[in-house]
């Protein structure tokens, strides 16, 4: 949030490049839907994500090491990503990580919180610098979207009480990860990297404590 905006101010204008980033971001929802809609098994989905991460890693190698400066990078990266691994690659890496480690009913909603919740939050908020936090209204929207995408999966796996508690914990963790981008040793901990594992770990903690459903895939 910039200093000129209040927490209750009007919605910000969205630049064309930012809108493109959000559309690309949301299009990633098609990846977990491959499993949800039955096009691939959970094991096959893991392979799909490994391939996607491999492509992202190659593109980042070409950008950061080889020095290729393609126009597409102008739409996919922000200024603070020019010398760091870009958010789109971290997006692939984080979804791949939760898909390989956690059970589907934990990993899929964690991925959807990134592919659906984060774009909604981004459109409601302003484009942030690394050390800026989002407005409360934006965080509230992020929490509501995350809870909505998590509850069906976790309630189906663990029952209403435990499943809803796990969904609430996951949504809260994802919202915190979305709201703040800490800078550690000069490196921005991007929310594309932190949202899925934060959500998966929070949901898993509730499931592990109650013992209602297994955590790992």
Secondary structure as UniProt FT lines:
FT   TURN            3..4
FT   TURN            7..8
FT   HELIX           16..27
FT   HELIX           29..36
FT   TURN            37..38
FT   HELIX           42..61
FT   HELIX           62..66
FT   HELIX           72..76
FT   HELIX           79..81
FT   TURN            82..83
FT   HELIX           87..101
FT   HELIX           104..112
FT   HELIX           113..117
FT   HELIX           118..124
FT   TURN            130..131
FT   HELIX           136..158
FT   HELIX           160..179
FT   STRAND          183..184
FT   TURN            185..186
FT   STRAND          187..188
FT   HELIX           191..210
//
